[in-house]
Amino acid sequence: MKVIVILMVMCSTTPGTQCQPIATPEIQFEDMYNCTVYGYSYSEEIISELSPEFVNKYGVYTKFYCESREVVWV
């Protein structure tokens, strides 16, 4: 059985920094469409919670991708 999962990170344009994983309330989706819409929506929510000064100073942005994975039941 295959499921679609979302993987999301927060990044900065500041030299020497690495992207950090972001935990998302939802992880599995029934299809790529729902995962993608959720990714954009949740990205907006995350960035909107930060101050414009913080985002502008550190060049903060999010990245996400939706991936199909095989579920193995044991």
N, C-alpha and C positions, 0 to 999 in steps of 0.2 A: 504494500500500500504506500502511495506517495502522498506527502503533504507539502505545503508551501510554508516556508519559515522566513521571518524577517530578521535581518542582522543590521544593526544601526550603530553608528559611531558619531562622536562629536569631535570636530577638528578645529585647528587654528592655523592662521597664516603666519603666526609668530615662528621665526626660525628656531629649530631645536625642539619643538614640541611634537608629540605623537598623538594620533587620534585615540580617543578613549571610548570603549564600548558604552552604549546606553542601554539600560534595561527597558524593555517595552512591556506595557501591561498585557498586550496580546502578542503571541509568538507564532501561532499556527493559523493558517488561512486555508480556505477551500479552493482558492484559485489566485492566479497572479494579479488579476484586476483588483480584487479586494485587498491584497497585500500592498500593492502599489499605492492605492488611494489612501490606505491607512498610513503608509510611510510618509507621504507628503503631508497629511493632516497632522500626524504626530510631530513631524519636524517643525511645522509652523507653531504648534503648541509649545515645544521646547524653546525655540528661539524667542517667541513672544514673552516667555517668562523671564528672559534675561533683559537687562537694561540696554538701551541703544548704545550707551557709552561703552559698556563692556564688549558688546558685539563689535563695535567699530574699533575699539582699542586693540583687541586681540584677533580680529578677523575670524570670529567664530562662525562655523557652519556645520551642518549635519550631512552625513552621507548614509544611504541605506541601500540594501539590495534584497530582493526576494529570490529565494532559491528553492528548487524542488529537491526534496530529500526522501529517501526510501525509509519507511518505518519498519523496524524489525521487532516483532513481538516475541518475547521469550517465555 
